[in-house]
């Protein structure tokens, strides 16, 4: 990841942490190992959460394999993936397993892409394609 993407990601994670705390949730940061290998950024009320920042409702990347060819965050141990959808000014909560099942059952393999020189496998979806899977929305 570029230094700019890391900076944006950390800012989004801090915003999420502060918002969850301000609403009375129990929130703790995961360990570095849990973050890297399990794809868990935080534990919120006991649930593992992976926060994805700076998303547009028209352009949401779902990662099956990471840049090293290992399981991506859709196959991680987080209970929820939370997208910060900037144009909707909201954090959207999705069950990780439901997103994975959606991709496996509904996304044509021709939509999968790999970036040049990387071993990742991702698909781009719009919010409209996955909104029926949303479990919670928190506006900010």
N, C-alpha and C positions, 0 to 999 in steps of 0.2 A: 504494500500500500504506500502511496505517496505520503510525504510528510503533511501535506495539506489535508488529505483524506483522514489521516490519523487525528489531526487537530479538530476537524469537523466532528469526527466520531466521538472524541472525548467531550467536546462541548455538548453534543446531543445527549450523551450518557449522563453528564452532570445535570443538565436540564431535567431529564427524566427522573434522576435520583431526587432532586430537590422537589419536583412536583409530587412524586409519590409520598415523600416525607411530609410535605405540607398538607396532604390529604389524610394523614393519620395512618399510613401504611407502615408496616415493619419492612425496612429495606436495608440490605447489607451487600457490600461488594463481594464478588466471587474472588477466589484465589487466582493467581496468575495461571496456574495449571488448569483450573476449571474454565477460565476464559479462553485459553488457547486450545485445549484439547476437547472440552465438553461444549464449547460455544455457549457459555453462560456468563453474562455480564453481572447480573444481580440476582439476589433472591428477594422476592417481594411476597410477603405473607407466606413464606415457605415454598413458593414456586420459583423454579429457575427461569430467568428471562434473558433473552438475547435482544439487544436494542439495535435497530438499524436506522441510521439517521439520514437526513437530507434527501428524502424521497419525494417524488412527484406522483400524483395519483395516476398519471399516464405511463409511468416508467418505474416499475418495481422489479428489482432483480431477485430471483430465487436461486440459491446456490446448492447444487447437488454435489459437486466436487470442488474442492478448493484449488488454489493455484499450484499446489504440489501433487494434485491428483488424489488426495485423501478425501474422506467424507467431508462434505461441506456442511454448513450450519443447518440445512434442512434435515440432515441425518444426525444432528447433535443431540445432546441430552437436555437442552432447555425445554421446559414445558410450553413456554410461549415465545413467539417471535413478536416483537413490538416494532412497528414501523412508525417513524416520525414522518407523517405526510405533511410536508410544508405548506402546500397550497390549500390544505384543509385545516391547518393549524390544530392538528390532533395527533395523539399517539393512538395507534390502532393495534389491538391485541388479537393475535391469531394463535391457535394451538399448532405447534410445530408439526405434529403428526398429521393433522388435517391438511396442512399446506403440502406436505410430502405426498399424501394420498391424492390430492388434487392434481399435482404435477404428474404423478405416475399414471393416473386414469384419464386425464383430460388434455394433456399437452402433447401435441404431435412431436415426434422426435426431430422433425425438421426445424422446430423452433429452438432447439438447444444450440448453444454456441460456446465456443472456446476461444479465448483471446490468444492472439499470435504469441508464441513463445511460452505459453502457460499450459497447464494441464487441467484447468478448471472446466466445469460444465454447468452452465447457467441457462435460465430462461427468463425472458422479460414478460411480465404480465401488467395489466392495468388494474387499478383498484376495482373497477366494475366487474372484472372477471372473478375476483376473489372476495368481494364484499359480503357474499352470502355466508362466508366462513368466519367473519369477524365476531369475536366474543365480547369485546368491550371497546369503547371509544372514550378517550379522555381529551377534552378540548383544553387548549391553553390560550 
